[in-house]
Amino acid sequence: MKKLTGLLLAMVLAVPVPQVYAGMISTPSPERSRVLQLVERPEVAQQLEKLGITPEQAKERVAAMSESEVASLAGKLDQLPAGGALSNQDLLLIVIVALLVIILIAAL
């Protein structure tokens, strides 16, 4: 029995075992994907080209940014007002003009 166990152990140790290499596979973060999608929008690409930056250069620059830079930029995108957002001053001006128009119509 000992001879059989020794023989099996010798056979197992004699078999070459391939080496396995493990590495990290980077996946784009959701923030980086959002910034890249913004760069790909036609109106943004047009404005970047006016500034002398091609869409390919913009994508390369986004790819070269660190995760903290991308997160900061994505956070700023969240804080920007959507189109048509009014400030308090704009709203106050509209109310004043509307009241003046109502007063003028009532006076006629």
C-alpha positions as CSV (number, residue, x, y, z in Angstrom):
1,M,0.0,0.0,0.0
2,K,2.9,2.3,0.9
3,K,4.5,1.6,-2.5
4,L,1.2,2.4,-4.3
5,T,0.8,5.7,-2.3
6,G,4.4,6.6,-3.0
7,L,4.0,5.9,-6.7
8,L,0.8,8.0,-7.0
9,L,2.5,10.8,-5.1
10,A,5.5,10.7,-7.4
11,M,3.2,10.7,-10.5
12,V,1.2,13.7,-9.2
13,L,4.4,15.6,-8.4
14,A,6.0,14.8,-11.8
15,V,3.1,16.2,-13.8
16,P,3.9,19.8,-14.9
17,V,1.3,22.3,-13.6
18,P,0.7,25.3,-15.8
19,Q,1.1,28.7,-14.2
20,V,-1.9,30.9,-13.9
21,Y,-1.6,34.7,-14.0
22,A,-4.2,36.9,-12.5
23,G,-4.6,40.5,-13.2
24,M,-7.1,43.3,-12.8
25,I,-9.3,44.1,-15.7
26,S,-10.4,47.7,-15.6
27,T,-13.9,48.4,-16.4
28,P,-15.1,52.0,-17.1
29,S,-16.8,53.5,-14.2
30,P,-20.4,54.8,-14.6
31,E,-19.2,58.3,-14.2
32,R,-16.5,57.9,-16.9
33,S,-19.2,56.5,-19.2
34,R,-21.5,59.5,-18.6
35,V,-18.7,61.9,-19.3
36,L,-17.8,60.0,-22.5
37,Q,-21.5,60.0,-23.6
38,L,-21.5,63.8,-23.0
39,V,-18.4,64.2,-25.2
40,E,-20.1,62.2,-28.0
41,R,-23.2,64.4,-28.2
42,P,-23.2,66.3,-31.4
43,E,-23.7,69.8,-29.9
44,V,-20.9,69.2,-27.4
45,A,-18.6,67.9,-30.0
46,Q,-19.4,71.0,-32.2
47,Q,-18.5,73.3,-29.3
48,L,-15.3,71.4,-28.5
49,E,-14.3,71.7,-32.2
50,K,-14.8,75.4,-32.0
51,L,-12.3,75.4,-29.1
52,G,-9.9,73.4,-31.2
53,I,-10.4,70.0,-29.6
54,T,-11.5,67.1,-31.8
55,P,-13.9,64.4,-30.4
56,E,-11.1,61.9,-30.5
57,Q,-8.8,64.2,-28.4
58,A,-11.6,64.8,-25.9
59,K,-12.2,61.0,-25.5
60,E,-8.4,60.5,-25.0
61,R,-8.4,63.3,-22.4
62,V,-11.3,61.7,-20.5
63,A,-9.6,58.3,-20.7
64,A,-6.4,59.9,-19.2
65,M,-8.3,61.4,-16.3
66,S,-8.0,59.9,-12.8
67,E,-11.1,58.4,-11.1
68,S,-11.3,61.4,-8.7
69,E,-11.2,63.9,-11.6
70,V,-13.9,62.0,-13.5
71,A,-16.1,61.8,-10.3
72,S,-15.6,65.6,-9.8
73,L,-16.6,66.4,-13.4
74,A,-19.6,64.0,-13.2
75,G,-20.7,65.7,-10.0
76,K,-20.5,69.1,-11.7
77,L,-22.7,67.7,-14.5
78,D,-25.3,66.8,-11.9
79,Q,-25.3,70.3,-10.5
80,L,-25.8,72.1,-13.8
81,P,-29.4,73.3,-14.4
82,A,-31.4,71.7,-17.1
83,G,-32.4,73.8,-20.1
84,G,-35.1,76.3,-19.2
85,A,-34.4,76.5,-15.5
86,L,-35.2,79.9,-14.2
87,S,-33.4,81.7,-11.4
88,N,-35.2,83.7,-8.8
89,Q,-34.4,87.0,-10.6
90,D,-35.8,85.7,-13.9
91,L,-39.0,84.6,-12.2
92,L,-39.4,87.9,-10.4
93,L,-38.9,89.8,-13.6
94,I,-41.6,87.7,-15.4
95,V,-44.1,88.3,-12.5
96,I,-43.4,92.1,-12.6
97,V,-43.9,92.2,-16.4
98,A,-47.1,90.1,-16.2
99,L,-48.5,92.4,-13.5
100,L,-47.7,95.5,-15.6
101,V,-49.4,94.0,-18.6
102,I,-52.5,93.2,-16.5
103,I,-52.6,96.7,-15.1
104,L,-52.2,98.2,-18.6
105,I,-55.0,96.0,-20.0
106,A,-57.3,96.8,-17.1
107,A,-56.7,100.6,-17.6
108,L,-57.9,100.5,-21.2
